[in-house]
Amino acid sequence: MNKPTPGPWVLQYCGIEGVAFCCGIGPSEEDDANAALIVAAVNSCFAINPSNPLAVAEGLPELVEALREASSYFSNRPGNWEVQLEGMIRSALAKLEKK
């Protein structure tokens, strides 16, 4: 498999050098949102695993499920470190599941 373009990626418009392009008759809000999503996803994956960002993208659903299970486990077993860890897990999940 070929290696992806190294990050960080930036959102640019047609005619300007960049990686995630927003092209067409004229950029729309939907084009902007799609391109911004791609840039954010790619940069996040590169931040976690610069040598294999695709592995991060493919592993995120499993990680989220593991965090949900761990959060549920620790919420039923209060204690000092468990409460702190459970809070960190809930915070991470909230960011990942933000709607």
C-alpha positions as CSV (number, residue, x, y, z in Angstrom):
1,M,0.0,0.0,0.0
2,N,1.2,3.5,-0.8
3,K,1.9,5.9,2.0
4,P,-0.6,8.8,2.4
5,T,0.5,12.5,2.0
6,P,2.2,13.4,5.3
7,G,0.3,15.8,7.6
8,P,-0.7,18.2,8.8
9,W,-3.2,18.7,6.1
10,V,-4.8,22.0,5.4
11,L,-8.0,23.1,3.7
12,Q,-7.4,25.0,0.6
13,Y,-9.5,26.1,-2.4
14,C,-8.9,25.3,-6.1
15,G,-6.0,27.1,-7.6
16,I,-4.1,27.2,-4.3
17,E,-1.6,24.5,-3.4
18,G,-2.9,22.2,-0.6
19,V,-4.1,18.7,0.2
20,A,-7.9,18.8,0.9
21,F,-9.4,20.7,-1.9
22,C,-12.9,22.2,-2.1
23,C,-13.7,22.5,-5.9
24,G,-16.7,23.0,-8.0
25,I,-18.6,26.0,-9.5
26,G,-18.2,27.7,-6.2
27,P,-17.5,26.3,-2.7
28,S,-20.6,25.6,-0.8
29,E,-21.1,25.3,3.0
30,E,-21.5,21.6,2.4
31,D,-18.2,21.4,0.5
32,D,-16.5,23.4,3.3
33,A,-17.9,21.1,6.0
34,N,-16.9,17.9,4.1
35,A,-13.3,19.2,3.4
36,A,-13.0,20.4,7.1
37,L,-14.1,16.9,8.2
38,I,-11.5,15.2,6.1
39,V,-8.7,17.5,7.3
40,A,-9.7,17.1,10.9
41,A,-9.9,13.3,10.6
42,V,-6.6,12.9,8.8
43,N,-4.8,15.3,11.2
44,S,-6.2,13.5,14.2
45,C,-5.1,10.1,12.9
46,F,-1.6,11.4,12.1
47,A,-1.3,12.9,15.6
48,I,-2.1,9.5,17.2
49,N,0.0,7.3,14.9
50,P,2.1,9.2,12.4
51,S,3.5,6.0,10.8
52,N,0.1,4.4,10.2
53,P,-2.8,6.8,10.4
54,L,-5.1,4.4,8.6
55,A,-4.8,1.9,11.5
56,V,-6.1,4.7,13.8
57,A,-9.1,5.3,11.6
58,E,-9.9,1.6,11.4
59,G,-9.4,1.0,15.1
60,L,-11.5,3.9,16.5
61,P,-14.8,2.0,16.6
62,E,-13.2,-0.7,18.7
63,L,-11.5,1.8,21.0
64,V,-14.8,3.7,21.5
65,E,-16.6,0.4,22.4
66,A,-13.8,-0.5,24.8
67,L,-14.1,2.9,26.5
68,R,-17.8,2.5,26.8
69,E,-17.4,-0.8,28.5
70,A,-14.7,0.5,30.8
71,S,-16.8,3.5,31.7
72,S,-19.7,1.3,32.5
73,Y,-17.5,-0.9,34.6
74,F,-15.9,1.9,36.6
75,S,-19.2,3.8,37.2
76,N,-20.4,0.8,39.2
77,R,-17.2,0.6,41.3
78,P,-16.5,3.9,43.0
79,G,-13.0,4.6,44.3
80,N,-10.5,7.4,44.0
81,W,-8.4,6.3,41.0
82,E,-11.4,4.6,39.4
83,V,-13.5,7.8,39.6
84,Q,-10.6,9.8,38.0
85,L,-10.2,7.2,35.2
86,E,-13.9,6.9,34.6
87,G,-14.1,10.7,34.4
88,M,-11.3,10.8,31.8
89,I,-13.0,8.0,29.8
90,R,-16.4,9.9,29.9
91,S,-14.6,13.1,28.8
92,A,-12.9,11.3,25.9
93,L,-16.2,9.6,24.8
94,A,-18.1,12.9,25.0
95,K,-15.6,14.4,22.6
96,L,-15.8,11.4,20.3
97,E,-19.6,11.2,20.4
98,K,-20.3,15.0,20.3
99,K,-23.3,15.7,18.1
